[in-house]
Amino acid sequence: MKRYAFFAYGVTCHLLFLCVYAWLALFVGNLGFGLIPTIDGEPTMPIAWAIFINVLLIVAFVVPHSVMARPSFKKWWTRYIPAPIERSTYVLVSCLLMINLLLNWQPTGGIVWNVSQPVAYWSLLAIFLLGVLLVPAVSLMINHFDLFGTRQVWLYLQGKEYTHLEFRTPMAYRFARHPLYVGWMLFFWVTPTMTVSHLLLAVLTTLYMLAAIPFEERDLVSHFGEKYLNYRRRVGALFPKLHLGNDNQVSVTSQSSET
């Protein structure tokens, strides 16, 4: 019975992520169509107070999201949370924190830039949508279901031990070590209309991702050893290097917290 309960829990957490991700895309893209609030809604309070609240909301998301992904936390956490649902619980907590941000975000108004020329407008919107699609696409290049915990509960349902994924060279990971972050940056930065509150979200999330890379890579080196060091020497973090090795390289697998 517990196996089925864990499996249902993992699948539910995964489905919740997909719903929250779609909500976030509509929110950031100002595609609420009058049905849901978006990042650039009508301000309801002084700009300084709105910025303060938004900073707290971002910090409330990024701190647990980063800390819970570290191996030391997982080692402690799995004393209380069964290992098969540890990743699913991480996904659940991240989703709840993101829902808190989406529900309590405070628009500020204030235009940083506004592109109205039709070709430029639709080009920027298309690049934004590319970023929206790139995030799940990159997760599929590695192992989407491992990254979001459903592989773990599926293996547990079958009575099999969890095994780490083998080293491989999946598509975009041949050219950048963190293509998921590239997708997120397009997601947050590319917009026809950049407001103060949108810029705040873009800046702080970008700083978070840049700050997270050294911590993630320290864990990856600890886990993968020389194979990851060789990979890091050959492949740029966010942009391709001019010369890539032809030998097999290790990809960033579910050990990374890029979700």
N, C-alpha and C positions, 0 to 999 in steps of 0.2 A: 504493500500500500504506500509506503514511504517513497518508493521509487517513482510511482505514478504522481504522487503529490509534488515531488521535486521537479519532475518533468513538466507538469502543468504550471508550476511556479516559474520555471525558466522560460517557457514559451510565452507566458503572460508578460514577464518583464521585457522580453525581446519585442513583443508586439507594442508594448507601451512606449519603448524607445522609438519605434517607427512612427507612432502617432505624434509623439513630442517633437521628433525631428521635422515632420511635415508642418506642425504648428510653428516651430521656430523659423522655418523657411518662409512661411506666409507672413510671420511677424516682421522679420528683418527686411523682406522684400516689399513691405507695405502692400501686401496682396490680401488684405482682410475683406475686401469687397463689402465693407459696411457691416460685416457679420461678426468679426472679432477685432479686438484692439490690435494696433500695430505699433511699431517702434516710434513712429512720427505722428502720433495722435495729438489731440488738443492738450496743451499744458494745463494743469490744474493747480499748480503751486509755483512759488518763486523758483527761478532757475537754479540758484545755489542749493536750495533744499532738495530739489529734484536730483541734481547731480550727486549729492551726498547719499541719498537713498539708493540710487543706481549703483554707485560704487560699492555700497554694502551688499547689494544683491549679487554683484559679480564676485566679490570676495567670498560670499557665502557659498557660491558654486565652486569656484576654482580651488579653494583650499581643501575641502573634503575630496573633491575629484582627483586632485594630485596625491594627497596623502594616502588615500585608500588604494591607490595603484602601486605603492611602493612595496617591495617584497617584505620588508620588516613589519609593515602594518599587516600584510596578509598573513604572515606567520602568527602574529598575535590574534588577528581577527578570526582565523579558522579554529581557534580554541573555543569559540562560541557559535560561529556560523559553519555548518557542515561544508566541507571542501567542494562537493559537487555543485552547490548553489552560491559559492562565494562570488563568482563573477556575475551571476544574475543579480545578486544583492547589490553589488557595485553599480550595475546598470540601473537598478530600481532607485537607489539613493540619488544617483546622478539625474535621473528623470524627475524625481520629486523636487530636487533643488532647481532644476531648469524651469519646472512649472511654477515654482515660487517666483522666479525672476520674471517669467512672462506675465504672470497675473499682477505683479506689483510694480512693474517698470513704469517710470514716470517720464513722459515726453517733456522735452524742454523747449522745442521750437528753436529758432536761430539757424539760418541757412549758412552752411560752409561753402557748398557749391550746388548749383542747380543746372542740369543739362537739359535743354528743351528742344534742341535741334533734332529732328526725327531720326536721322540715321545714327547719330551719336547716342541718342536716348535708347533706341532699340538694340544697339550694339552693346551698351553697358548692361542692359537687362539680360541679354543673351549670355554675357560673360558671367553675370551673377548666377543664372540658371546652370551654367556649366559648373560653377563651384558647388552648387546644390547637388548636382548629379555626381560630381567627382568624389565627394565624401563617401557615399555608399559604394561607388564603383571601386575605389581603392580598397575598401574593406573586403570586397569580394575578391580582389586580386590576392589577398593573403588568405584569410579564412574568416569570413563574416560571422559564421556561426560559432566559432571558437571565441572570437573577439567579444561576442555578446552573450556568451554563456550557454547557448543551447546545445553546442556539441558536448559540453561537460555533462549536462543533465541527460542527454541522449545516451551517452556511454554508460552513465550510472543506471539508467533504465534497463540497459541490456546486460548489466552486471559486469561491465568491463572497466578496467583501470584507465584513468586518464593518462594519455601519452602526449608529450609535447610534439609540436609539428616539426617536420624535418626542414633542414636548410634548403632554400630554393631561391630562384631569381624571378619574381613575378613582375612582369611588365614595367610599370612606372618605378618600381623599386630598383630597377637597373640604373636609373638616372638620378634619383633623389632618395635619400634615406627616409624622408618624412613627407611623402607626397600627400598624405592625409591633411597635414597642416597647410599645404599649398591650397587644397580645396577649401579649407576653413577660411583662409585669408581672402580668397576670392569671394567667398560667401559673405564675409563681414565688410569688406572694403569696396567692392564694386557696386555702385549704385548711381542712378541718375541724379538723385537728390540726397546730399549728405547734410544731415542736421547735427547739432551739437550733441544730442543724446546718441545718435547713431555713431558719430565719431568717437565718443567716449567708449561705447561698446567695442568698436573696432580696435582702438588703441589698446585698451586693457586686455582684451582677449589675445591680441598679437603679442603683447609683452609677456603674457602668461605662457603662450606656446614657446616663445623664444627662451624663456627662463626654464621651461620644462625639459627642453631638449638635452641639456647636460645631465640632468638627473636620470632621465630615461636611458640615455646612452651609457651612463655609469652602470645601471642595472643590466643593460644588454651585454656590456663587456664582461660583467661578472658572470652572467649566465652562459654566454656563447664563447667567451674567451678570444683566442687569436683569430677565429673566423670572422667575428664582428669587427675586430681591429683592422683586418685586411680590407673588409668591406668599407669601413669608414675612411680608410686612406684612399680608396679608389672612387668613392661616390660622394657627391656633395650632399649637404644636409637638406637644402630646399631647392637648389638649382644644380643642373648637371655640371660636372667638371668637363674640361675639354677632352681629356683622354680617359677612357674607361678600360679596365682590364677585360679580357675576353673570357677569363676563367669564371667559374661559378661563384656567385656571391650570395651572402646570407641576407634574407629579407627580414624586415621588422615584423615579427609575428605577434601573437596575442600577448606576449610579455610586455609590449608597449602599452601605455595608457592613452593612446591617441583615440579616444572615443568621445 
